[in-house]
Amino acid sequence: MYADYVCIYFRYLNARVIDRRLQIALVTLRDWYAKWGIAVHPQKSTAVLFAIGGRRRRKYGNASDLTFQRGIIPWQREVTYLGVTLNSRVNWAAHIHRVLDRGRKMFGTLYPMIVGRGRLDASLKVRIYKTVLRPAITFASAVWASASPTHIRKLEAFQSQALRSALN
């Protein structure tokens, strides 16, 4: 049996305390997985230190190595968790960039059907937009709704462009 998407979260001002607590949690988790026969691959795991606000962020080169089942869990600046890209600065730029890329690819695939001089009615084109494109670019929007206005404007510009292309 395999376990997907396990998240261990600690909040503390001192990064060393977080390191220690994470390592203790990993030992506990390792024992629980062994008891229930669940396999985990440390090479597929990632650790991210989130720093919100003006606090100084720790340099990743100085971070303690987290070990799990004879493997080292690397510290990264970014991770994708349940389809949402989280970065250490929690500014949502990477997630919105990825969502826009996905939306542009989908729009490119649907372009001949939506924009082409076909016989699709405008209401059907809007329905295609609402059922295919909009869910792809607004996925998990409740989580990243606090993104900066600059990033939100990028999404709004794409939505506006897609709808104008479909209706003109």
MITOR-528843 format. One record per atom (N, C-alpha, C): residue in three letters; x, y, z; residue number from 1; atom name. Coordinates in steps of 0.05 Angstrom, whole numbers. Example, Ala and Ser with C-alpha at 12.3 -4.5 7.8 and 13.67 -1.06 7.14 Angstrom:
['ala',[264,-114,156],1,'N']
['ala',[246,-90,156],1,'CA']
['ala',[264,-66,156],1,'C']
['ser',[257,-45,142],2,'N']
['ser',[273,-21,143],2,'CA']
['ser',[258,1,157],2,'C']
***
This chain:
['met',[17,-23,0],1,'N']
['met',[0,0,0],1,'CA']
['met',[18,25,0],1,'C']
['tyr',[9,46,-13],2,'N']
['tyr',[24,71,-15],2,'CA']
['tyr',[7,93,-4],2,'C']
['ala',[20,113,9],3,'N']
['ala',[6,136,19],3,'CA']
['ala',[14,160,3],3,'C']
['asp',[-5,175,-6],4,'N']
['asp',[1,199,-22],4,'CA']
['asp',[-8,224,-6],4,'C']
['tyr',[8,245,-11],5,'N']
['tyr',[1,271,0],5,'CA']
['tyr',[-3,272,30],5,'C']
['val',[18,268,44],6,'N']
['val',[19,271,73],6,'CA']
['val',[33,298,78],6,'C']
['cys',[21,314,95],7,'N']
['cys',[33,340,101],7,'CA']
['cys',[38,342,132],7,'C']
['ile',[62,348,139],8,'N']
['ile',[69,354,167],8,'CA']
['ile',[74,383,169],8,'C']
['tyr',[61,397,187],9,'N']
['tyr',[63,426,189],9,'CA']
['tyr',[70,434,217],9,'C']
['phe',[90,451,220],10,'N']
['phe',[96,463,246],10,'CA']
['phe',[99,493,242],10,'C']
['arg',[91,507,263],11,'N']
['arg',[94,536,262],11,'CA']
['arg',[110,545,286],11,'C']
['tyr',[131,559,281],12,'N']
['tyr',[148,568,303],12,'CA']
['tyr',[167,590,292],12,'C']
['leu',[176,608,309],13,'N']
['leu',[193,629,299],13,'CA']
['leu',[222,620,295],13,'C']
['asn',[230,599,309],14,'N']
['asn',[258,590,308],14,'CA']
['asn',[259,566,289],14,'C']
['ala',[275,569,268],15,'N']
['ala',[277,548,247],15,'CA']
['ala',[289,522,259],15,'C']
['arg',[307,524,278],16,'N']
['arg',[319,500,290],16,'CA']
['arg',[299,484,305],16,'C']
['val',[281,497,318],17,'N']
['val',[259,483,333],17,'CA']
['val',[242,468,313],17,'C']
['ile',[237,481,290],18,'N']
['ile',[221,468,269],18,'CA']
['ile',[235,443,259],18,'C']
['asp',[261,445,254],19,'N']
['asp',[277,422,245],19,'CA']
['asp',[274,399,265],19,'C']
['arg',[278,404,291],20,'N']
['arg',[276,383,311],20,'CA']
['arg',[248,371,312],20,'C']
['arg',[228,388,311],21,'N']
['arg',[200,377,313],21,'CA']
['arg',[193,361,288],21,'C']
['leu',[202,370,265],22,'N']
['leu',[198,355,240],22,'CA']
['leu',[211,328,242],22,'C']
['gln',[236,327,251],23,'N']
['gln',[250,301,253],23,'CA']
['gln',[236,282,272],23,'C']
['ile',[227,292,294],24,'N']
['ile',[212,275,313],24,'CA']
['ile',[186,265,301],24,'C']
['ala',[172,282,286],25,'N']
['ala',[147,274,273],25,'CA']
['ala',[153,253,251],25,'C']
['leu',[176,256,237],26,'N']
['leu',[183,236,217],26,'CA']
['leu',[190,209,229],26,'C']
['val',[202,209,252],27,'N']
['val',[207,183,265],27,'CA']
['val',[181,170,274],27,'C']
['thr',[163,185,285],28,'N']
['thr',[137,175,292],28,'CA']
['thr',[122,164,268],28,'C']
['leu',[122,179,247],29,'N']
['leu',[109,171,222],29,'CA']
['leu',[121,146,210],29,'C']
['arg',[148,144,211],30,'N']
['arg',[162,120,201],30,'CA']
['arg',[153,96,216],30,'C']
['asp',[150,98,243],31,'N']
['asp',[142,75,259],31,'CA']
['asp',[113,67,253],31,'C']
['trp',[96,87,249],32,'N']
['trp',[68,82,242],32,'CA']
['trp',[65,69,215],32,'C']
['tyr',[81,79,195],33,'N']
['tyr',[80,66,169],33,'CA']
['tyr',[90,38,170],33,'C']
['ala',[111,32,186],34,'N']
['ala',[121,5,188],34,'CA']
['ala',[100,-13,200],34,'C']
['lys',[86,-3,220],35,'N']
['lys',[65,-19,234],35,'CA']
['lys',[44,-27,214],35,'C']
['trp',[36,-9,196],36,'N']
['trp',[14,-15,178],36,'CA']
['trp',[23,-24,150],36,'C']
['gly',[48,-27,146],37,'N']
['gly',[59,-37,121],37,'CA']
['gly',[56,-18,98],37,'C']
['ile',[59,7,103],38,'N']
['ile',[57,28,82],38,'CA']
['ile',[85,36,73],38,'C']
['ala',[89,36,47],39,'N']
['ala',[116,43,36],39,'CA']
['ala',[116,73,29],39,'C']
['val',[138,86,36],40,'N']
['val',[142,114,30],40,'CA']
['val',[169,117,17],40,'C']
['his',[171,134,-3],41,'N']
['his',[196,139,-17],41,'CA']
['his',[207,167,-9],41,'C']
['pro',[228,168,7],42,'N']
['pro',[238,195,16],42,'CA']
['pro',[246,212,-8],42,'C']
['gln',[255,200,-30],43,'N']
['gln',[264,216,-53],43,'CA']
['gln',[240,230,-66],43,'C']
['lys',[215,223,-59],44,'N']
['lys',[192,236,-70],44,'CA']
['lys',[181,257,-50],44,'C']
['ser',[195,261,-28],45,'N']
['ser',[186,279,-7],45,'CA']
['ser',[201,305,-9],45,'C']
['thr',[189,326,1],46,'N']
['thr',[202,353,0],46,'CA']
['thr',[196,368,26],46,'C']
['ala',[214,384,35],47,'N']
['ala',[210,401,58],47,'CA']
['ala',[212,430,49],47,'C']
['val',[194,447,58],48,'N']
['val',[193,475,51],48,'CA']
['val',[190,491,76],48,'C']
['leu',[206,512,79],49,'N']
['leu',[204,530,101],49,'CA']
['leu',[189,555,91],49,'C']
['phe',[165,559,101],50,'N']
['phe',[149,582,93],50,'CA']
['phe',[155,606,111],50,'C']
['ala',[161,629,100],51,'N']
['ala',[166,653,115],51,'CA']
['ala',[147,674,106],51,'C']
['ile',[129,682,123],52,'N']
['ile',[109,702,117],52,'CA']
['ile',[117,728,129],52,'C']
['gly',[113,750,114],53,'N']
['gly',[119,776,125],53,'CA']
['gly',[148,784,121],53,'C']
['gly',[157,802,138],54,'N']
['gly',[184,813,135],54,'CA']
['gly',[205,797,150],54,'C']
['arg',[198,775,162],55,'N']
['arg',[218,759,177],55,'CA']
['arg',[240,749,158],55,'C']
['arg',[264,748,169],56,'N']
['arg',[286,738,154],56,'CA']
['arg',[282,708,148],56,'C']
['arg',[287,701,123],57,'N']
['arg',[284,672,116],57,'CA']
['arg',[310,659,119],57,'C']
['arg',[309,634,127],58,'N']
['arg',[334,618,131],58,'CA']
['arg',[345,610,104],58,'C']
['lys',[371,610,102],59,'N']
['lys',[385,601,78],59,'CA']
['lys',[382,570,77],59,'C']
['tyr',[375,560,54],60,'N']
['tyr',[370,531,51],60,'CA']
['tyr',[396,515,53],60,'C']
['gly',[418,527,47],61,'N']
['gly',[444,513,49],61,'CA']
['gly',[450,507,78],61,'C']
['asn',[440,522,97],62,'N']
['asn',[445,518,126],62,'CA']
['asn',[424,501,139],62,'C']
['ala',[404,492,125],63,'N']
['ala',[383,476,137],63,'CA']
['ala',[393,449,145],63,'C']
['ser',[382,439,167],64,'N']
['ser',[389,412,176],64,'CA']
['ser',[376,392,157],64,'C']
['asp',[391,371,151],65,'N']
['asp',[379,350,134],65,'CA']
['asp',[358,334,150],65,'C']
['leu',[335,331,138],66,'N']
['leu',[314,314,149],66,'CA']
['leu',[318,286,138],66,'C']
['thr',[318,266,155],67,'N']
['thr',[322,239,146],67,'CA']
['thr',[296,223,151],67,'C']
['phe',[291,205,132],68,'N']
['phe',[267,188,134],68,'CA']
['phe',[273,162,119],68,'C']
['gln',[271,140,133],69,'N']
['gln',[276,113,122],69,'CA']
['gln',[302,112,106],69,'C']
['arg',[324,119,118],70,'N']
['arg',[350,118,106],70,'CA']
['arg',[353,136,82],70,'C']
['gly',[336,155,79],71,'N']
['gly',[338,175,57],71,'CA']
['gly',[337,203,68],71,'C']
['ile',[346,221,52],72,'N']
['ile',[347,250,60],72,'CA']
['ile',[324,264,46],72,'C']
['ile',[309,279,61],73,'N']
['ile',[287,296,49],73,'CA']
['ile',[299,323,43],73,'C']
['pro',[300,331,18],74,'N']
['pro',[313,357,11],74,'CA']
['pro',[295,381,18],74,'C']
['trp',[308,403,24],75,'N']
['trp',[294,429,28],75,'CA']
['trp',[291,442,0],75,'C']
['gln',[268,450,-6],76,'N']
['gln',[262,463,-32],76,'CA']
['gln',[249,490,-27],76,'C']
['arg',[249,507,-48],77,'N']
['arg',[235,533,-46],77,'CA']
['arg',[206,531,-55],77,'C']
['glu',[199,508,-67],78,'N']
['glu',[172,506,-79],78,'CA']
['glu',[164,476,-79],78,'C']
['val',[138,472,-75],79,'N']
['val',[127,445,-76],79,'CA']
['val',[98,447,-87],79,'C']
['thr',[90,426,-102],80,'N']
['thr',[62,425,-110],80,'CA']
['thr',[48,404,-93],80,'C']
['tyr',[27,413,-79],81,'N']
['tyr',[13,396,-60],81,'CA']
['tyr',[-17,397,-67],81,'C']
['leu',[-28,374,-74],82,'N']
['leu',[-56,372,-82],82,'CA']
['leu',[-63,392,-105],82,'C']
['gly',[-44,395,-124],83,'N']
['gly',[-49,412,-147],83,'CA']
['gly',[-44,442,-143],83,'C']
['val',[-36,450,-119],84,'N']
['val',[-31,478,-113],84,'CA']
['val',[-1,481,-109],84,'C']
['thr',[12,499,-124],85,'N']
['thr',[40,504,-121],85,'CA']
['thr',[45,524,-99],85,'C']
['leu',[60,515,-79],86,'N']
['leu',[66,532,-56],86,'CA']
['leu',[96,538,-57],86,'C']
['asn',[103,564,-52],87,'N']
['asn',[131,571,-51],87,'CA']
['asn',[138,582,-24],87,'C']
['ser',[163,584,-18],88,'N']
['ser',[172,592,9],88,'CA']
['ser',[163,621,16],88,'C']
['arg',[158,637,-3],89,'N']
['arg',[150,665,2],89,'CA']
['arg',[119,668,4],89,'C']
['val',[105,647,-2],90,'N']
['val',[75,646,-1],90,'CA']
['val',[63,670,-17],90,'C']
['asn',[73,674,-41],91,'N']
['asn',[62,696,-56],91,'CA']
['asn',[46,687,-80],91,'C']
['trp',[43,661,-85],92,'N']
['trp',[26,649,-105],92,'CA']
['trp',[35,654,-133],92,'C']
['ala',[57,667,-138],93,'N']
['ala',[66,673,-165],93,'CA']
['ala',[71,647,-181],93,'C']
['ala',[84,628,-170],94,'N']
['ala',[89,603,-185],94,'CA']
['ala',[63,588,-191],94,'C']
['his',[45,587,-172],95,'N']
['his',[19,573,-177],95,'CA']
['his',[4,587,-199],95,'C']
['ile',[2,613,-198],96,'N']
['ile',[-14,628,-218],96,'CA']
['ile',[-1,625,-246],96,'C']
['his',[26,626,-247],97,'N']
['his',[40,622,-272],97,'CA']
['his',[34,594,-284],97,'C']
['arg',[34,574,-267],98,'N']
['arg',[28,546,-276],98,'CA']
['arg',[-1,544,-285],98,'C']
['val',[-20,557,-271],99,'N']
['val',[-48,556,-278],99,'CA']
['val',[-52,570,-305],99,'C']
['leu',[-39,593,-309],100,'N']
['leu',[-42,607,-334],100,'CA']
['leu',[-30,591,-357],100,'C']
['asp',[-8,578,-353],101,'N']
['asp',[3,560,-374],101,'CA']
['asp',[-17,539,-382],101,'C']
['arg',[-29,526,-361],102,'N']
['arg',[-49,505,-366],102,'CA']
['arg',[-73,516,-381],102,'C']
['gly',[-82,540,-373],103,'N']
['gly',[-105,552,-386],103,'CA']
['gly',[-99,559,-415],103,'C']
['arg',[-75,570,-420],104,'N']
['arg',[-68,577,-448],104,'CA']
['arg',[-66,552,-466],104,'C']
['lys',[-55,530,-455],105,'N']
['lys',[-54,505,-470],105,'CA']
['lys',[-82,495,-477],105,'C']
['met',[-100,496,-457],106,'N']
['met',[-127,487,-461],106,'CA']
['met',[-141,505,-482],106,'C']
['phe',[-137,531,-480],107,'N']
['phe',[-149,549,-498],107,'CA']
['phe',[-138,545,-527],107,'C']
['gly',[-113,539,-529],108,'N']
['gly',[-101,533,-555],108,'CA']
['gly',[-113,508,-567],108,'C']
['thr',[-119,488,-551],109,'N']
['thr',[-131,464,-560],109,'CA']
['thr',[-160,469,-569],109,'C']
['leu',[-174,485,-554],110,'N']
['leu',[-202,491,-561],110,'CA']
['leu',[-206,514,-581],110,'C']
['tyr',[-184,527,-588],111,'N']
['tyr',[-186,551,-605],111,'CA']
['tyr',[-201,546,-631],111,'C']
['pro',[-195,525,-646],112,'N']
['pro',[-210,521,-671],112,'CA']
['pro',[-240,518,-667],112,'C']
['met',[-248,507,-645],113,'N']
['met',[-276,503,-640],113,'CA']
['met',[-290,528,-630],113,'C']
['ile',[-276,543,-612],114,'N']
['ile',[-288,567,-600],114,'CA']
['ile',[-286,591,-618],114,'C']
['val',[-263,596,-630],115,'N']
['val',[-259,621,-645],115,'CA']
['val',[-264,617,-675],115,'C']
['gly',[-261,593,-684],116,'N']
['gly',[-265,588,-713],116,'CA']
['gly',[-292,597,-723],116,'C']
['arg',[-294,599,-748],117,'N']
['arg',[-319,609,-760],117,'CA']
['arg',[-340,587,-762],117,'C']
['gly',[-338,568,-743],118,'N']
['gly',[-357,546,-743],118,'CA']
['gly',[-385,556,-737],118,'C']
['arg',[-403,537,-733],119,'N']
['arg',[-431,543,-729],119,'CA']
['arg',[-439,542,-700],119,'C']
['leu',[-420,543,-682],120,'N']
['leu',[-427,543,-653],120,'CA']
['leu',[-440,569,-645],120,'C']
['asp',[-461,567,-631],121,'N']
['asp',[-475,590,-620],121,'CA']
['asp',[-459,603,-598],121,'C']
['ala',[-462,629,-594],122,'N']
['ala',[-446,643,-574],122,'CA']
['ala',[-451,632,-546],122,'C']
['ser',[-476,624,-540],123,'N']
['ser',[-482,613,-514],123,'CA']
['ser',[-467,587,-509],123,'C']
['leu',[-464,571,-531],124,'N']
['leu',[-449,546,-528],124,'CA']
['leu',[-419,551,-524],124,'C']
['lys',[-409,572,-537],125,'N']
['lys',[-381,579,-533],125,'CA']
['lys',[-376,588,-504],125,'C']
['val',[-394,603,-493],126,'N']
['val',[-392,612,-465],126,'CA']
['val',[-394,588,-447],126,'C']
['arg',[-411,569,-453],127,'N']
['arg',[-414,545,-437],127,'CA']
['arg',[-388,529,-437],127,'C']
['ile',[-375,527,-460],128,'N']
['ile',[-349,513,-462],128,'CA']
['ile',[-329,527,-445],128,'C']
['tyr',[-328,553,-446],129,'N']
['tyr',[-310,569,-429],129,'CA']
['tyr',[-315,563,-400],129,'C']
['lys',[-341,564,-392],130,'N']
['lys',[-347,561,-363],130,'CA']
['lys',[-342,532,-353],130,'C']
['thr',[-345,513,-370],131,'N']
['thr',[-342,485,-361],131,'CA']
['thr',[-314,474,-364],131,'C']
['val',[-298,485,-382],132,'N']
['val',[-271,474,-387],132,'CA']
['val',[-249,494,-378],132,'C']
['leu',[-250,518,-388],133,'N']
['leu',[-228,537,-382],133,'CA']
['leu',[-229,548,-354],133,'C']
['arg',[-252,559,-347],134,'N']
['arg',[-253,573,-321],134,'CA']
['arg',[-247,554,-297],134,'C']
['pro',[-257,529,-296],135,'N']
['pro',[-249,512,-273],135,'CA']
['pro',[-219,507,-273],135,'C']
['ala',[-206,505,-296],136,'N']
['ala',[-178,499,-297],136,'CA']
['ala',[-161,523,-285],136,'C']
['ile',[-170,547,-290],137,'N']
['ile',[-154,570,-280],137,'CA']
['ile',[-163,580,-253],137,'C']
['thr',[-186,572,-243],138,'N']
['thr',[-195,580,-217],138,'CA']
['thr',[-193,558,-196],138,'C']
['phe',[-179,536,-203],139,'N']
['phe',[-177,513,-185],139,'CA']
['phe',[-164,523,-159],139,'C']
['ala',[-176,516,-136],140,'N']
['ala',[-166,522,-110],140,'CA']
['ala',[-164,552,-105],140,'C']
['ser',[-181,568,-118],141,'N']
['ser',[-180,597,-115],141,'CA']
['ser',[-185,606,-87],141,'C']
['ala',[-199,591,-71],142,'N']
['ala',[-203,599,-43],142,'CA']
['ala',[-177,600,-28],142,'C']
['val',[-158,583,-36],143,'N']
['val',[-132,582,-23],143,'CA']
['val',[-114,606,-31],143,'C']
['trp',[-113,612,-57],144,'N']
['trp',[-95,633,-66],144,'CA']
['trp',[-109,659,-71],144,'C']
['ala',[-133,663,-60],145,'N']
['ala',[-147,688,-64],145,'CA']
['ala',[-133,712,-53],145,'C']
['ser',[-114,707,-35],146,'N']
['ser',[-99,729,-23],146,'CA']
['ser',[-74,737,-39],146,'C']
['ala',[-72,727,-63],147,'N']
['ala',[-50,734,-81],147,'CA']
['ala',[-50,764,-86],147,'C']
['ser',[-27,774,-94],148,'N']
['ser',[-25,803,-99],148,'CA']
['ser',[-43,811,-123],148,'C']
['pro',[-51,836,-124],149,'N']
['pro',[-68,845,-146],149,'CA']
['pro',[-55,841,-173],149,'C']
['thr',[-28,843,-174],150,'N']
['thr',[-14,839,-200],150,'CA']
['thr',[-19,811,-211],150,'C']
['his',[-18,791,-194],151,'N']
['his',[-23,763,-203],151,'CA']
['his',[-52,759,-210],151,'C']
['ile',[-70,770,-194],152,'N']
['ile',[-99,768,-200],152,'CA']
['ile',[-105,781,-227],152,'C']
['arg',[-93,804,-233],153,'N']
['arg',[-98,817,-258],153,'CA']
['arg',[-89,800,-282],153,'C']
['lys',[-68,784,-279],154,'N']
['lys',[-59,766,-300],154,'CA']
['lys',[-81,746,-306],154,'C']
['leu',[-93,735,-286],155,'N']
['leu',[-115,716,-290],155,'CA']
['leu',[-139,730,-303],155,'C']
['glu',[-146,753,-293],156,'N']
['glu',[-169,768,-304],156,'CA']
['glu',[-164,775,-334],156,'C']
['ala',[-139,782,-340],157,'N']
['ala',[-133,789,-368],157,'CA']
['ala',[-136,765,-386],157,'C']
['phe',[-127,742,-377],158,'N']
['phe',[-130,717,-393],158,'CA']
['phe',[-160,710,-396],158,'C']
['gln',[-175,712,-375],159,'N']
['gln',[-204,706,-377],159,'CA']
['gln',[-217,725,-397],159,'C']
['ser',[-211,751,-395],160,'N']
['ser',[-223,771,-413],160,'CA']
['ser',[-215,765,-442],160,'C']
['gln',[-190,759,-446],161,'N']
['gln',[-180,753,-474],161,'CA']
['gln',[-194,728,-485],161,'C']
['ala',[-197,707,-468],162,'N']
['ala',[-210,683,-478],162,'CA']
['ala',[-239,688,-485],162,'C']
['leu',[-253,702,-468],163,'N']
['leu',[-282,707,-474],163,'CA']
['leu',[-285,726,-498],163,'C']
['arg',[-268,746,-501],164,'N']
['arg',[-270,764,-524],164,'CA']
['arg',[-264,749,-550],164,'C']
['ser',[-245,731,-549],165,'N']
['ser',[-238,715,-573],165,'CA']
['ser',[-261,697,-580],165,'C']
['ala',[-275,686,-560],166,'N']
['ala',[-297,668,-566],166,'CA']
['ala',[-321,683,-577],166,'C']
['leu',[-326,707,-567],167,'N']
['leu',[-351,721,-574],167,'CA']
['leu',[-348,740,-598],167,'C']
['asn',[-324,747,-606],168,'N']
['asn',[-321,765,-629],168,'CA']
['asn',[-319,750,-655],168,'C']
***
